[in-house]
Amino acid sequence: MQLNAWVLTGVVLVAAMTFYLGHRSSRFASSTHDFLVARRTVRSRRNAAAISGEYLSAASFLGVAGIVLKEGADGLWYPIGFTAGYLALMLFVAAPLRRSGAYTLPDFIEARLGSVTLRRCATAFVIVIGILYLVPQLQGAGLALTTVLPVPLWVGAVGVTVIVAGNVLAGGMRAITVVQAFQYWFKLFALAVPAFVLCAVFVTGGHGGPAGALGSSAAPKFTADTTVTIKTDVNLRVDALTPVTVRDPGATAERTAGWVKGSTEHVLKGTVLRFPAGTPVPVVTDAVPANGEWLRPGSSGLPDLLQTYSLILALFLGTMGLPHVLVRFYTNPDGKAARRTAVHVLLLLGLFYVFPTVLGAMSRMYVPELLVTGQTDAAVLLLPHAVLPGVGGEILTAVVMAGAFAAFLSTSSGLLVSVAGVVSTDVFKGRVRDFRWATVIVGIVPAALALAMRPTDLSLSVGMSFALAASTFAPVLVLGIWWRGLTWPGAMAGMIVGGGLVVAALAVHTVSGYTGNWAPWLADQPALVTVPAAFAVTVLVSLGTRAGRPADVNAVMLRLHAPDPLGFMRDRAVARFGQVDSRHRSGRGRHRK
């Protein structure tokens, strides 16, 4: 692969701009309020852009188009669920959460239920969810760079980790707020401009791609002799007699084969396949082969329908349990601003998700070879050059690549701040140097896992994070805010049962992936079972442990739900450091805004 100077320039500019904005904002950060919640002075519009910037992760920028390419109409539930989750967050959680005065999710849980043991349990789940969400961001960075630049896989993961850790170490939440707001608008630009240009080329070119029109019920076809290099072991579904020339890994000679209709072919990493023109495209086993099925939702029967419902439940409730999303609502001045922020986020996300959906549909007509390799997350990176060969395609590829890199940086920044904040206040003593040590530790662990684990579909990996969040924190937040009968033993039992079931499903899914994909759909999307189980256990145990209800429950519930002008909202001290540092800054008689 040759070095693309346009792409390299775009990535370097985004990295430099990210570092510059973070460094400039970090000059105003010196207290725990700055590092954890940006001193609660972030207004709704900027906060909405920052939330959208960190929320639109690799799964949104790359994964949504890839899942639409592979699954078609069923894949549309991902952008719908990613957006609709903020509706539940706005209605049930945003304003009361801000009025609680908490700094982190475990801090809110302790404030509501008065249990240090429960807080420690919540801390453990925050760390697990944060790392589970960080790993696909770093893997996506490696995939994106190796797709368009001649660099090894680890370069992207290490590069993102270093840049993000540098900004977080310098100023925490204060440093990354402006960065994430800028990155949302840049990511929108990086997908919208290529989408408009490529759609114009598509319309003027006769409303059909080289692999066939989407309106055709048949599978896509290779229109020219096509060579495909398999980068990970795959199982391919063959729906038509397929002539193919195969060069096995490590071999120099080729052999001719004929794959029989209805067969499943196991192809090893490093195999080179050459398909003659006119050959129907074989697809990985979890992709939809024919366009007729691709356009029709729920075409795989009852298991597919149940898996879709499970996905919807995970995305709708999982958003309110993601620590890096919730921590941004603590930065609003009051509950009204928090609710207004959620409304703005709905608008910004709805606008963004139009474009990866369009690009995913176009990818099926122009880059069908990704259905063979299984690396459908690279669709938006390869599509511009496939539609518009030459310098124009290279420039559009550079714009998309720069936007993808911004996605990795913004989401990783939010995750690193949220998890490092929890570790510094719950594991260490909560001083600024503790936050910085926590940042280093939290940054190293997911980077090592990203290099050790094999890459999977980004949307599917992030979907498991949503399922874990929905099964642990969603019951505690909803019931804790709206039901005074919740007790700390009930909350802990629900978190352990819901989280344990999701972790078990993740383990089964991982083992199945290495041993023949024998696990049922429930191992891939467990929320349909784990979320109701978590809610049921939480309620039943709370009813049986009324003594675990905190004595100040009435005062806390009043603070959560009283209108802001009444003045019941109070900030909680954080790990002793916040109170002392605040007095010190007050003594100087001024605050930087």
C-alpha positions as CSV (number, residue, x, y, z in Angstrom):
1,M,0.0,0.0,0.0
2,Q,1.3,3.4,-1.0
3,L,1.4,6.3,1.4
4,N,-1.6,8.7,0.9
5,A,-0.2,12.2,1.6
6,W,-3.8,13.6,1.8
7,V,-4.8,11.1,4.5
8,L,-1.6,11.6,6.5
9,T,-2.1,15.4,6.4
10,G,-5.7,15.1,7.6
11,V,-4.9,12.9,10.5
12,V,-2.0,15.1,11.6
13,L,-4.1,18.2,11.4
14,V,-6.9,16.7,13.5
15,A,-4.4,15.4,16.1
16,A,-2.7,18.8,16.2
17,M,-6.0,20.7,16.6
18,T,-7.1,18.3,19.3
19,F,-3.9,18.8,21.2
20,Y,-3.9,22.6,20.8
21,L,-7.5,23.0,22.0
22,G,-6.9,20.7,24.9
23,H,-3.7,22.5,25.9
24,R,-5.4,25.9,25.7
25,S,-8.3,24.9,27.8
26,S,-6.2,23.1,30.4
27,R,-4.6,26.4,31.4
28,F,-7.8,27.1,33.4
29,A,-7.9,23.7,35.2
30,S,-6.3,23.4,38.7
31,S,-9.0,22.0,41.0
32,T,-11.0,18.8,41.3
33,H,-14.1,20.7,40.1
34,D,-12.2,21.5,36.9
35,F,-10.9,18.0,36.3
36,L,-14.1,16.2,37.1
37,V,-17.0,18.5,36.1
38,A,-15.5,21.6,34.5
39,R,-16.7,23.6,37.6
40,R,-20.3,23.1,36.5
41,T,-20.3,26.1,34.1
42,V,-20.8,24.4,30.8
43,R,-23.9,25.7,29.1
44,S,-26.5,23.6,27.3
45,R,-25.5,24.1,23.6
46,R,-21.8,23.6,24.1
47,N,-22.4,20.7,26.4
48,A,-24.8,19.1,23.8
49,A,-22.1,19.4,21.1
50,A,-19.5,18.0,23.5
51,I,-21.8,15.0,24.5
52,S,-22.5,14.4,20.8
53,G,-18.8,14.6,20.1
54,E,-17.9,11.9,22.6
55,Y,-21.0,9.8,22.0
56,L,-20.4,9.5,18.2
57,S,-17.7,6.9,18.6
58,A,-16.1,4.5,16.2
59,A,-19.3,2.5,16.3
60,S,-21.2,5.5,14.9
61,F,-18.7,6.8,12.5
62,L,-17.5,3.5,11.0
63,G,-19.7,0.8,12.5
64,V,-23.1,2.1,11.5
65,A,-22.2,2.2,7.8
66,G,-20.6,-1.2,8.1
67,I,-23.6,-2.8,9.8
68,V,-26.0,-1.3,7.2
69,L,-23.8,-2.7,4.5
70,K,-23.9,-6.1,6.1
71,E,-27.4,-6.4,7.5
72,G,-29.4,-3.8,5.6
73,A,-32.8,-2.7,7.1
74,D,-32.1,-4.6,10.4
75,G,-28.9,-2.5,10.9
76,L,-31.0,0.7,11.0
77,W,-31.9,-0.1,14.6
78,Y,-28.4,0.9,15.7
79,P,-28.6,4.6,14.8
80,I,-32.3,4.7,15.9
81,G,-31.4,3.1,19.3
82,F,-28.3,5.3,19.7
83,T,-30.4,8.4,19.3
84,A,-33.6,7.3,21.1
85,G,-31.6,6.5,24.3
86,Y,-31.4,10.2,24.9
87,L,-35.2,10.5,25.0
88,A,-35.3,8.2,28.0
89,L,-32.3,10.0,29.5
90,M,-34.1,13.4,29.1
91,L,-37.4,12.2,30.5
92,F,-36.3,10.2,33.5
93,V,-32.7,10.9,34.5
94,A,-31.0,14.1,33.3
95,A,-32.4,16.9,35.6
96,P,-32.7,14.8,38.8
97,L,-29.2,13.5,38.3
98,R,-27.8,17.1,38.0
99,R,-29.8,18.2,41.1
100,S,-28.2,15.4,43.1
101,G,-24.9,17.4,43.3
102,A,-22.9,14.3,42.6
103,Y,-19.6,14.3,40.6
104,T,-19.6,10.7,39.4
105,L,-22.1,7.8,39.0
106,P,-20.9,6.0,42.2
107,D,-21.1,9.3,44.0
108,F,-24.8,9.7,43.0
109,I,-25.5,6.1,44.1
110,E,-24.0,6.7,47.5
111,A,-25.8,10.0,47.9
112,R,-29.2,8.3,47.1
113,L,-28.8,5.0,49.0
114,G,-26.1,5.8,51.6
115,S,-24.0,2.7,51.2
116,V,-20.2,2.7,50.8
117,T,-20.3,-1.0,49.8
118,L,-22.7,-0.3,47.0
119,R,-20.6,2.6,45.8
120,R,-17.6,0.3,45.5
121,C,-19.7,-2.2,43.5
122,A,-20.7,0.6,41.2
123,T,-17.1,1.7,40.8
124,A,-16.2,-1.8,39.6
125,F,-18.9,-1.8,37.0
126,V,-18.0,1.8,35.8
127,I,-14.4,0.6,35.2
128,V,-15.5,-2.5,33.4
129,I,-18.0,-0.6,31.1
130,G,-15.4,2.1,30.4
131,I,-12.7,-0.4,29.4
132,L,-15.1,-2.5,27.4
133,Y,-16.1,0.6,25.5
134,L,-12.6,1.9,25.1
135,V,-11.2,-1.2,23.5
136,P,-13.2,-1.0,20.2
137,Q,-12.3,2.7,19.9
138,L,-8.6,1.9,19.9
139,Q,-9.1,-1.1,17.7
140,G,-11.1,1.1,15.3
141,A,-8.2,3.5,15.2
142,G,-5.8,0.7,14.2
143,L,-8.2,-0.6,11.6
144,A,-8.7,2.9,10.1
145,L,-5.1,3.7,9.8
146,T,-4.1,0.3,8.4
147,T,-6.9,0.6,5.8
148,V,-5.5,3.8,4.2
149,L,-1.9,4.0,5.3
150,P,1.0,1.4,5.3
151,V,1.3,1.2,9.1
152,P,0.9,-1.7,11.5
153,L,-2.3,-2.2,13.5
154,W,-0.8,-1.0,16.8
155,V,0.1,2.5,15.5
156,G,-3.5,3.8,15.6
157,A,-4.3,2.4,19.1
158,V,-1.1,3.7,20.6
159,G,-1.4,7.1,18.9
160,V,-4.9,7.7,20.1
161,T,-4.0,6.6,23.6
162,V,-1.0,9.0,23.8
163,I,-2.9,12.1,22.4
164,V,-6.0,11.5,24.6
165,A,-4.0,10.8,27.8
166,G,-2.0,14.0,27.2
167,N,-5.1,16.2,27.1
168,V,-6.7,14.4,30.1
169,L,-3.6,14.6,32.2
170,A,-3.3,18.4,31.5
171,G,-6.9,19.4,32.4
172,G,-9.4,16.6,32.7
173,M,-13.0,17.6,31.9
174,R,-12.1,21.3,31.5
175,A,-9.6,20.5,28.8
176,I,-11.7,18.1,26.7
177,T,-15.0,20.0,26.7
178,V,-14.1,22.4,23.9
179,V,-12.2,19.6,22.1
180,Q,-15.3,17.4,22.0
181,A,-17.6,20.2,20.9
182,F,-15.2,21.0,18.0
183,Q,-14.9,17.3,17.1
184,Y,-18.7,16.9,16.8
185,W,-18.9,19.6,14.1
186,F,-15.9,18.3,12.4
187,K,-17.2,14.7,12.3
188,L,-20.5,16.0,10.9
189,F,-18.5,17.8,8.2
190,A,-16.3,14.8,7.5
191,L,-19.4,12.6,6.7
192,A,-21.8,15.2,5.2
193,V,-19.5,16.5,2.5
194,P,-18.4,13.1,1.1
195,A,-22.1,11.9,1.3
196,F,-23.3,14.9,-0.8
197,V,-20.5,14.5,-3.3
198,L,-20.8,10.8,-3.7
199,C,-24.6,10.9,-4.0
200,A,-24.2,13.5,-6.7
201,V,-21.8,11.2,-8.6
202,F,-24.1,8.3,-8.0
203,V,-27.2,10.1,-9.4
204,T,-25.4,11.4,-12.5
205,G,-23.9,8.0,-13.1
206,G,-27.2,6.2,-13.8
207,H,-28.6,5.3,-10.3
208,G,-26.6,2.0,-10.0
209,G,-23.3,0.9,-8.7
210,P,-20.9,-1.6,-10.4
211,A,-22.1,-4.4,-8.1
212,G,-25.7,-3.9,-9.2
213,A,-28.6,-1.8,-8.1
214,L,-30.1,-2.2,-4.6
215,G,-33.5,-2.7,-6.1
216,S,-32.4,-6.0,-7.6
217,S,-33.3,-9.0,-5.4
218,A,-30.1,-10.9,-6.3
219,A,-26.8,-10.7,-4.5
220,P,-24.2,-8.2,-5.5
221,K,-21.7,-9.3,-8.2
222,F,-18.1,-8.6,-8.9
223,T,-18.1,-6.6,-12.2
224,A,-14.4,-7.2,-12.8
225,D,-11.8,-9.7,-11.8
226,T,-11.4,-9.1,-8.1
227,T,-8.6,-10.2,-5.7
228,V,-9.4,-10.3,-2.0
229,T,-6.9,-10.8,0.8
230,I,-8.4,-12.3,4.0
231,K,-7.0,-10.6,7.1
232,T,-8.9,-12.6,9.7
233,D,-10.3,-16.2,9.7
234,V,-13.8,-16.1,8.2
235,N,-16.7,-18.4,7.3
236,L,-18.3,-17.6,4.0
237,R,-21.8,-18.4,2.9
238,V,-22.1,-19.4,-0.8
239,D,-25.5,-18.9,-2.4
240,A,-24.5,-19.7,-5.9
241,L,-22.0,-21.8,-7.8
242,T,-18.8,-19.8,-7.3
243,P,-15.6,-20.3,-9.3
244,V,-12.6,-19.0,-7.4
245,T,-8.8,-19.1,-7.5
246,V,-7.2,-19.7,-4.1
247,R,-3.7,-19.1,-2.8
248,D,-3.4,-20.5,0.7
249,P,-1.4,-18.8,3.4
250,G,2.4,-19.2,2.9
251,A,1.9,-20.9,-0.6
252,T,3.2,-19.5,-3.8
253,A,1.1,-21.5,-6.2
254,E,-2.6,-21.0,-6.8
255,R,-5.4,-23.6,-7.1
256,T,-8.7,-23.4,-8.8
257,A,-11.8,-24.3,-6.8
258,G,-15.6,-24.3,-7.3
259,W,-17.7,-23.5,-4.2
260,V,-21.0,-25.3,-4.3
261,K,-24.3,-23.4,-3.7
262,G,-25.4,-23.7,-0.1
263,S,-22.0,-24.5,1.3
264,T,-20.1,-22.7,4.0
265,E,-16.4,-22.2,3.3
266,H,-13.8,-21.7,6.1
267,V,-11.1,-19.4,4.9
268,L,-7.9,-18.8,6.9
269,K,-6.2,-15.5,7.6
270,G,-3.7,-14.7,4.8
271,T,-5.6,-16.5,2.1
272,V,-5.8,-14.7,-1.3
273,L,-9.0,-15.2,-3.3
274,R,-9.5,-14.2,-6.9
275,F,-13.0,-14.1,-8.3
276,P,-13.8,-13.7,-12.0
277,A,-16.1,-11.0,-13.3
278,G,-19.8,-11.7,-12.9
279,T,-19.3,-13.9,-9.8
280,P,-22.0,-13.5,-7.1
281,V,-20.3,-12.2,-3.9
282,P,-20.0,-14.8,-1.1
283,V,-20.6,-13.2,2.3
284,V,-19.5,-13.8,5.9
285,T,-22.0,-16.0,7.7
286,D,-23.6,-13.2,9.7
287,A,-24.2,-11.0,6.7
288,V,-27.3,-10.9,4.4
289,P,-26.4,-12.3,1.0
290,A,-29.3,-11.2,-1.3
291,N,-30.5,-7.6,-1.7
292,G,-34.1,-8.7,-1.5
293,E,-33.5,-9.9,2.1
294,W,-31.2,-7.0,2.8
295,L,-34.0,-4.5,2.1
296,R,-36.6,-6.4,4.2
297,P,-36.4,-6.2,8.0
298,G,-36.8,-9.3,10.1
299,S,-36.2,-11.6,7.2
300,S,-34.5,-14.3,9.3
301,G,-37.6,-15.3,11.4
302,L,-38.3,-15.3,15.1
303,P,-34.7,-15.4,16.4
304,D,-33.8,-12.4,14.4
305,L,-36.9,-10.5,15.7
306,L,-36.0,-11.3,19.3
307,Q,-32.4,-10.2,18.7
308,T,-33.7,-6.9,17.3
309,Y,-35.9,-6.3,20.4
310,S,-33.0,-7.2,22.6
311,L,-30.8,-4.6,20.8
312,I,-33.5,-1.9,21.0
313,L,-33.8,-2.5,24.8
314,A,-30.1,-2.4,25.3
315,L,-29.6,0.8,23.3
316,F,-32.7,2.6,24.7
317,L,-31.8,2.0,28.4
318,G,-28.0,1.6,28.1
319,T,-27.4,5.2,27.2
320,M,-28.5,6.3,30.7
321,G,-26.0,3.9,32.2
322,L,-22.9,4.9,30.3
323,P,-20.5,6.7,32.7
324,H,-18.9,8.9,30.1
325,V,-22.4,10.2,29.0
326,L,-23.7,10.8,32.5
327,V,-20.7,12.6,33.8
328,R,-21.2,15.4,31.2
329,F,-24.6,16.2,32.7
330,Y,-22.9,16.9,36.0
331,T,-21.1,19.8,34.2
332,N,-24.4,21.7,33.6
333,P,-25.2,24.6,35.9
334,D,-28.6,23.2,37.0
335,G,-31.3,20.6,36.2
336,K,-33.1,22.8,33.6
337,A,-29.9,23.2,31.6
338,A,-29.3,19.4,31.9
339,R,-32.7,18.6,30.4
340,R,-32.2,21.3,27.6
341,T,-28.8,19.7,26.8
342,A,-30.5,16.3,26.2
343,V,-33.0,17.9,23.8
344,H,-30.2,19.5,21.8
345,V,-28.3,16.2,21.8
346,L,-31.3,14.5,20.2
347,L,-31.3,17.0,17.4
348,L,-27.5,16.8,16.8
349,L,-27.5,13.0,16.7
350,G,-30.5,12.7,14.5
351,L,-28.8,15.0,11.9
352,F,-25.5,13.1,12.1
353,Y,-26.9,9.5,11.6
354,V,-28.5,10.3,8.3
355,F,-25.1,10.3,6.6
356,P,-23.5,7.0,7.7
357,T,-26.8,5.3,6.8
358,V,-26.6,6.7,3.2
359,L,-22.9,5.7,2.9
360,G,-23.6,2.2,4.2
361,A,-26.2,1.6,1.5
362,M,-23.9,2.9,-1.2
363,S,-21.1,0.7,0.0
364,R,-23.1,-2.4,-1.0
365,M,-23.0,-1.3,-4.6
366,Y,-19.4,-0.1,-4.7
367,V,-17.2,-2.1,-2.2
368,P,-18.9,-5.6,-2.0
369,E,-15.5,-7.2,-1.4
370,L,-15.9,-6.2,2.2
371,L,-18.6,-8.7,2.6
372,V,-16.0,-11.4,1.8
373,T,-13.3,-10.2,4.2
374,G,-15.8,-9.3,7.0
375,Q,-14.1,-5.9,7.5
376,T,-17.3,-4.0,6.8
377,D,-16.3,-1.3,9.3
378,A,-13.9,0.0,6.6
379,A,-16.7,0.8,4.2
380,V,-16.8,4.6,4.7
381,L,-13.0,4.7,4.3
382,L,-12.9,2.7,1.0
383,L,-16.1,4.1,-0.6
384,P,-14.9,7.5,-1.8
385,H,-12.1,6.1,-3.9
386,A,-14.3,3.3,-5.2
387,V,-16.9,5.9,-6.4
388,L,-14.6,8.6,-7.4
389,P,-11.1,7.3,-8.5
390,G,-8.3,9.8,-8.7
391,V,-7.4,12.9,-6.7
392,G,-11.0,13.7,-5.8
393,G,-11.5,10.3,-4.2
394,E,-8.2,10.6,-2.3
395,I,-9.2,14.0,-0.9
396,L,-12.6,12.7,0.2
397,T,-10.9,9.7,1.8
398,A,-8.6,12.1,3.7
399,V,-11.6,14.0,5.0
400,V,-13.4,10.9,6.1
401,M,-10.2,9.5,7.7
402,A,-9.7,12.7,9.6
403,G,-13.3,12.5,10.9
404,A,-12.8,8.9,11.9
405,F,-9.7,9.9,13.9
406,A,-11.6,12.7,15.5
407,A,-14.3,10.1,16.6
408,F,-11.7,7.9,18.2
409,L,-10.1,10.8,20.0
410,S,-13.4,12.4,21.3
411,T,-15.0,9.2,22.6
412,S,-11.7,8.0,24.1
413,S,-11.3,11.3,25.9
414,G,-14.7,11.1,27.5
415,L,-14.3,7.5,28.6
416,L,-10.8,8.2,30.0
417,V,-12.0,11.2,32.0
418,S,-15.0,9.4,33.4
419,V,-13.2,6.3,34.4
420,A,-10.1,8.1,35.7
421,G,-12.4,10.4,37.8
422,V,-14.1,7.4,39.4
423,V,-10.7,5.6,40.1
424,S,-9.1,8.7,41.5
425,T,-12.0,9.5,43.9
426,D,-13.0,5.9,44.9
427,V,-9.7,4.0,44.7
428,F,-7.1,6.8,45.5
429,K,-7.4,9.9,47.7
430,G,-8.9,12.2,45.1
431,R,-6.0,14.7,44.6
432,V,-5.0,16.1,41.2
433,R,-1.9,13.8,41.1
434,D,-4.2,10.9,41.9
435,F,-6.4,11.8,38.9
436,R,-3.3,11.9,36.7
437,W,-2.0,8.5,38.0
438,A,-5.5,7.1,37.4
439,T,-5.4,8.4,33.8
440,V,-2.2,6.6,33.1
441,I,-3.4,3.3,34.5
442,V,-6.8,3.5,32.8
443,G,-5.1,4.4,29.5
444,I,-2.7,1.5,29.5
445,V,-5.1,-1.3,30.3
446,P,-7.5,-0.9,27.3
447,A,-4.6,-0.2,25.0
448,A,-3.0,-3.5,25.9
449,L,-6.4,-5.3,25.5
450,A,-6.9,-3.7,22.1
451,L,-3.6,-5.0,20.9
452,A,-4.2,-8.5,22.4
453,M,-7.8,-9.1,21.3
454,R,-8.8,-9.8,17.8
455,P,-10.9,-7.0,16.2
456,T,-14.7,-7.5,16.0
457,D,-17.5,-5.5,14.5
458,L,-17.4,-2.2,16.3
459,S,-21.1,-1.7,16.6
460,L,-21.5,-5.2,18.0
461,S,-18.7,-4.7,20.6
462,V,-20.2,-1.4,21.7
463,G,-23.7,-3.0,21.7
464,M,-22.4,-5.3,24.5
465,S,-21.3,-2.3,26.5
466,F,-24.8,-0.9,26.2
467,A,-26.3,-4.1,27.4
468,L,-24.0,-4.1,30.4
469,A,-24.9,-0.5,31.2
470,A,-28.6,-1.2,30.8
471,S,-28.5,-4.2,33.0
472,T,-26.5,-2.6,35.9
473,F,-27.0,1.2,36.2
474,A,-30.4,1.7,34.4
475,P,-32.4,0.0,37.1
476,V,-30.6,1.8,39.9
477,L,-31.0,5.2,38.2
478,V,-34.7,4.8,37.2
479,L,-35.8,3.3,40.5
480,G,-33.5,5.4,42.6
481,I,-34.9,8.6,41.1
482,W,-38.6,7.6,40.9
483,W,-39.2,5.0,43.7
484,R,-38.4,5.9,47.3
485,G,-38.7,2.2,48.3
486,L,-35.4,1.3,46.7
487,T,-32.8,-0.1,49.2
488,W,-29.1,-0.5,48.8
489,P,-29.2,-4.4,49.1
490,G,-31.8,-4.4,46.3
491,A,-29.7,-2.1,44.1
492,M,-26.6,-4.2,44.7
493,A,-28.4,-7.5,44.0
494,G,-29.9,-6.1,40.8
495,M,-26.5,-4.8,39.6
496,I,-24.7,-8.1,40.3
497,V,-27.4,-10.3,38.7
498,G,-27.8,-8.1,35.6
499,G,-24.1,-7.4,35.2
500,G,-23.2,-11.1,35.9
501,L,-25.5,-12.3,33.2
502,V,-24.1,-9.9,30.7
503,V,-20.5,-10.9,31.5
504,A,-21.4,-14.5,31.3
505,A,-23.0,-13.9,27.9
506,L,-19.9,-12.0,26.7
507,A,-17.7,-14.9,27.8
508,V,-19.9,-17.5,26.0
509,H,-19.9,-15.3,22.9
510,T,-16.1,-14.9,22.9
511,V,-15.5,-18.6,23.4
512,S,-18.0,-19.4,20.6
513,G,-16.2,-17.0,18.3
514,Y,-13.0,-19.0,18.6
515,T,-14.7,-22.5,18.5
516,G,-17.2,-22.4,15.6
517,N,-19.8,-19.8,16.5
518,W,-22.1,-22.3,18.2
519,A,-23.7,-19.9,20.7
520,P,-27.3,-18.8,20.3
521,W,-28.3,-15.2,19.6
522,L,-28.9,-14.5,23.3
523,A,-25.1,-14.6,23.9
524,D,-24.7,-11.8,21.3
525,Q,-27.6,-9.6,22.5
526,P,-28.6,-10.6,26.1
527,A,-30.5,-7.4,27.2
528,L,-33.9,-8.9,26.5
529,V,-33.3,-11.3,29.5
530,T,-30.7,-9.4,31.6
531,V,-32.5,-6.1,31.9
532,P,-35.9,-7.4,33.1
533,A,-34.0,-9.8,35.4
534,A,-32.1,-6.9,36.9
535,F,-35.2,-4.8,37.4
536,A,-37.1,-7.7,38.9
537,V,-34.3,-8.6,41.4
538,T,-33.9,-5.0,42.4
539,V,-37.5,-4.6,43.2
540,L,-38.0,-7.9,45.0
541,V,-34.9,-7.6,47.1
542,S,-35.8,-4.0,48.0
543,L,-39.3,-5.1,49.2
544,G,-37.7,-7.8,51.4
545,T,-35.0,-5.5,52.9
546,R,-36.9,-2.4,53.9
547,A,-34.3,-1.8,56.7
548,G,-31.8,-1.0,54.0
549,R,-33.8,2.2,53.0
550,P,-31.7,5.3,53.9
551,A,-33.1,7.4,56.7
552,D,-32.8,10.7,54.7
553,V,-34.7,9.3,51.6
554,N,-37.3,12.0,51.8
555,A,-34.8,14.8,51.9
556,V,-32.8,13.3,49.0
557,M,-36.0,12.8,46.9
558,L,-37.0,16.4,47.5
559,R,-33.6,17.6,46.3
560,L,-33.8,15.4,43.2
561,H,-37.3,16.6,42.1
562,A,-37.7,20.1,43.5
563,P,-37.6,22.9,40.9
564,D,-34.2,24.6,40.7
565,P,-35.2,28.1,41.8
566,L,-36.2,26.7,45.3
567,G,-32.5,26.2,46.0
568,F,-32.5,22.6,47.4
569,M,-29.6,21.6,45.0
570,R,-26.3,21.1,46.8
571,D,-22.9,20.0,45.6
572,R,-21.4,17.0,47.3
573,A,-17.8,17.2,48.6
574,V,-15.5,14.8,46.6
575,A,-13.0,12.7,48.5
576,R,-11.9,15.6,50.8
577,F,-9.8,17.2,48.1
578,G,-12.6,19.1,46.5
579,Q,-13.6,21.0,49.6
580,V,-10.1,22.0,50.6
581,D,-9.2,23.1,47.1
582,S,-12.4,25.1,46.7
583,R,-11.6,27.1,49.8
584,H,-8.1,27.7,48.6
585,R,-9.4,29.1,45.3
586,S,-12.0,31.1,47.0
587,G,-9.4,32.8,49.1
588,R,-7.9,34.3,46.0
589,G,-11.2,36.1,45.4
590,R,-11.7,35.2,41.8
591,H,-12.8,32.3,39.5
592,R,-12.0,31.9,35.9
593,K,-14.9,31.1,33.8
